[in-house]
Amino acid sequence: MGISDLKGKETVIQDTPFGYTMSVIGGKWKMAILYLLSAKPSIRFNEMHRQLGAVTYKVLSAQLKELEADGLVKRVEYPQIPPKVEYSLTPKGQTLLPVLEQLCEWGAQNR
């Protein structure tokens, strides 16, 4: 169901593909996290935190857990001391790359 399918209909947004998409990628930091992960094969938590700037550790951790639960992000924990954890996009997460590219293009054109 696309935008044109909504014309003249009364629909509950959360029951649409758009609603599902927003439930998965909505949130202040999720798209920024996906953007960072799209640029590198994998990234460590603290590096991501530094690059995002204003996000708290707690919020970043929660957003990553949600993205992982939705199958967009993969978390790999290495058994070493100190602990090492890396995050990367899953194949499902990589399907969002064209959307991220479109958002970047829109930002460049409308900045």
N, C-alpha and C positions, 0 to 999 in steps of 0.2 A: 504494500500500500504506500504510494508516494503522495506528494503534496496534491497533485491533481485529483487523486482519489478522495480527498477530504471535502472537496467543494460541494456544498449543499447537504453535507451530512453532519449529524451531531455525533461526535466520537469522543470517547475518553482517551486522552492522549497516551496515558500509560499503557493502553492496550494496543498501541500501534507500533510498527517497527521504529518510528522516531522515538517513541517513549522508551522502548527497550534500549535503543542506542544511548539516549541521554542518561538512563539509569546506570549504564556501564561506564561512559566516559565523562558524565557530568561531575561537577565538583571543582573547586578552585584550582587544584593542583594536578589533576589527572592528565589533562592534555599536555601540560608542561612536562610531566614525567615521561609521557609517551614520546614527546618531541626530543627530549634528551636521549632516550633509549634508541630512537631512530638513527641517531648520529654515530653510535658506537655499537660494536657487537655485544659488549657488556659493560656495566658500570657498577662501582661499589657505592654503598649507601652514603658514606661521608662525602664522596666526590659529588654525588647527586645533590646532597644537602647544600654543599658549597655553591654549586651552580644555580640552584633554585633561589638561594638567598633567604628570603623572609619566612619560609616555612619552618615550623617547629619540628623537632625530631618525632614527636608523638603523632602529629598530623601526617608527616611524610610516611611514617611506618604504617599508619592506618590506610592511607591511600594506596600504598604498595600492596598491602594485604588484600584490599578490595580488587585491585587490578589482577592480582594473582588468582583470587577466587573466581574471577570472571574469565580466566583463561587467556588474558592478554599479556601477562608478564610471567616470566619464569624466574624463580629464586633458586640459586645454587649456593649451598653452604659447604665450605671446605673444612674438613676436620683438622684444624691446626690451631696453634696458639701463637698470637691472638687470633680469635675467630675471623674468618674471611667469608663475606657473603657478596655475591655478585647477582645483578639483575640484568635480564635481557628480554627482548620481545619474543613472544611465541609466534608460530606461524599465524595464529588467529590475530595476534597483535599487529603483525606485519601487514595484514589486510587493511589496516587503518592508514598506512603510509600515503596512499593517494589522497585521502581526506586531509591529512596533515599538510601535504604539498599544496593542496587547494587553499587551505587556510593561510599558509605562508604567502602564496601568490596574492590572495585577497588583501592581506596586510601590507604587502609591498605596493600594491596599486592604490590603496586607500589611506595610507599613512599620512 
